[in-house]
Amino acid sequence: MRTFDNLAAFTAAVGEDLGTSDWHTVTQEQIDLFADATGDHQWIHVDPEKAAKGPFGTTIAHGYLTLSLLPNLLGQAYEVNNLAMGMNYGANKVRFPSPVPVDSKIRVSAKLLEAKPIAIGTQFVVQATVEREGSEKPVCIAEVVYVLAGQE
């Protein structure tokens, strides 16, 4: 894990790779809980018997489940110390180039693309690329936006 002592050190890292998370296994239980939380019970995600006959031969994770794992995975890749506040501000671009079959292992690598001062702190754009073990294509590429404020 890459550690930044403060907001200034993180800001100075624009254009740099921030790190890579540990591997995370996406389980059917996690997929089912996500389906329950969002109301998205499409068979390709939650019906193993029907999905076995489908295009991927098994259930697959929701794309938005993969996206929702980014805060946890990015938190394993890098950290910024001495913050007063940090919040998710949104995403500029999100794509899901390939599926995440159940029991796949995924991880994220991050690159800091941009830092811009705003009224309540600094807005950062991080490119997050989620890869699946054994796959050449990433499963998610996202430009996520965070606002961080340093301690006074």
Phi, psi and omega per residue, in radians:
M1 nan 2.347 3.081
R2 -1.561 2.311 -3.099
T3 -2.069 2.303 3.078
F4 -1.895 2.320 -3.075
D5 -1.192 -0.500 -3.075
N6 -2.845 3.138 -3.111
L7 -1.103 -0.660 -3.139
A8 -1.105 -0.727 3.133
A9 -1.150 -0.678 3.110
F10 -1.163 -0.766 3.125
T11 -1.036 -0.645 -3.138
A12 -1.202 -0.209 -3.090
A13 -1.577 0.162 3.117
V14 -0.953 2.309 -3.126
G15 1.606 -0.092 -3.081
E16 -1.789 2.706 2.958
D17 -1.244 2.391 -3.089
L18 -1.693 -0.400 3.141
G19 2.437 -3.136 -3.118
T20 -2.306 2.429 -3.137
S21 -1.368 3.056 2.949
D22 -1.283 2.897 3.036
W23 -1.286 2.496 3.090
H24 -2.229 2.242 3.101
T25 -1.559 2.202 3.113
V26 -1.584 1.962 -3.052
T27 -1.699 2.857 3.068
Q28 -1.120 -0.636 3.106
E29 -1.039 -0.763 3.127
Q30 -1.112 -0.745 3.109
I31 -1.078 -0.787 -3.135
D32 -1.118 -0.725 3.123
L33 -1.128 -0.677 3.084
F34 -1.119 -0.750 3.108
A35 -1.039 -0.751 3.115
D36 -1.122 -0.718 -3.107
A37 -1.182 -0.566 -3.048
T38 -1.822 -0.234 -3.082
G39 1.372 0.166 -3.139
D40 -1.669 1.595 -3.091
H41 -1.847 0.586 3.120
Q42 -0.992 2.426 -3.030
W43 -0.968 -0.574 -3.093
I44 -1.093 -0.341 -3.139
H45 -1.737 -0.650 -2.911
V46 -2.098 -0.032 -3.128
D47 -2.049 1.551 -3.082
P48 -0.987 -0.639 -3.112
E49 -1.164 -0.835 3.126
K50 -1.208 -0.703 -3.124
A51 -1.128 -0.509 3.116
A52 -1.061 -0.456 3.121
K53 -1.674 0.002 -3.083
G54 -1.545 -2.975 -3.006
P55 -1.175 -0.361 -3.091
F56 -1.910 -0.098 3.093
G57 1.325 0.065 3.140
T58 -2.911 3.033 3.049
T59 -1.247 2.723 3.094
I60 -2.235 2.696 3.099
A61 -1.248 2.588 2.992
H62 -1.071 2.497 3.042
G63 -1.018 -0.711 -3.125
Y64 -1.248 -0.388 2.987
L65 -1.147 -0.811 3.100
T66 -0.993 -0.809 3.120
L67 -1.073 -0.688 -3.104
S68 -1.211 -0.292 3.092
L69 -1.392 -0.188 -3.071
L70 -1.012 -0.799 -3.140
P71 -0.985 -0.743 3.128
N72 -1.172 -0.825 -3.109
L73 -1.164 -0.750 3.108
L74 -1.108 -0.579 3.088
G75 -1.134 -0.323 3.054
Q76 -1.558 -0.339 -3.090
A77 -1.499 -0.675 -3.122
Y78 -2.709 2.818 3.044
E79 -2.515 2.634 3.093
V80 -2.088 2.093 -3.117
N81 -1.559 2.929 3.059
N82 1.025 0.823 3.080
L83 -1.795 2.527 3.011
A84 -1.532 -0.509 -3.064
M85 -2.805 2.591 2.985
G86 -2.549 2.383 3.111
M87 -2.563 2.630 3.066
N88 -1.306 2.260 -3.087
Y89 -1.918 -0.261 3.107
G90 2.404 -2.758 3.139
A91 -2.515 2.448 3.081
N92 -1.504 -0.783 -3.100
K93 -2.460 2.445 3.056
V94 -2.492 2.289 3.063
R95 -2.402 2.623 3.098
F96 -2.149 1.402 -3.027
P97 -1.159 -0.390 3.104
S98 -2.637 2.775 -3.052
P99 -1.363 2.900 3.032
V100 -2.030 1.630 3.086
P101 -1.111 2.613 3.123
V102 -0.910 2.506 -3.139
D103 1.227 0.227 3.029
S104 -1.293 2.677 3.015
K105 -1.802 2.274 3.126
I106 -2.209 2.758 3.022
R107 -2.656 2.848 -3.117
V108 -2.061 2.512 2.907
S109 -2.038 2.562 -3.010
A110 -2.256 2.563 3.063
K111 -2.376 2.350 3.122
L112 -1.474 2.009 -3.062
L113 -1.619 -0.605 -2.965
E114 -2.737 2.577 2.992
A115 -2.390 2.269 -3.094
K116 -2.471 2.158 3.087
P117 -1.129 2.388 3.022
I118 -2.323 3.090 -3.007
A119 -1.004 -0.652 -3.041
I120 -1.794 0.109 3.140
G121 2.762 -2.410 3.110
T122 -2.198 2.306 3.109
Q123 -1.641 2.236 -3.115
F124 -2.055 2.476 3.016
V125 -1.984 2.138 -3.129
V126 -2.031 2.225 3.019
Q127 -1.498 2.089 3.131
A128 -1.927 2.145 3.106
T129 -2.033 2.019 -3.130
V130 -1.719 2.159 3.114
E131 -1.926 2.698 3.061
R132 -1.915 2.321 3.127
E133 -0.967 2.233 3.094
G134 1.517 0.030 -3.128
S135 -2.014 2.442 3.110
E136 -1.375 -0.547 -3.106
K137 -1.580 2.453 3.034
P138 -1.175 2.758 3.113
V139 -1.692 -0.324 3.094
C140 -2.750 2.360 2.985
I141 -2.240 2.139 -3.074
A142 -2.436 2.471 2.920
E143 -1.745 1.833 -3.122
V144 -1.759 2.595 -3.034
V145 -2.073 2.267 3.121
Y146 -2.209 2.653 2.972
V147 -2.030 2.204 3.111
L148 -2.148 2.557 3.057
A149 -2.267 2.357 3.123
G150 -1.398 2.834 3.076
Q151 -1.256 2.508 -3.138
E152 -1.321 nan nan
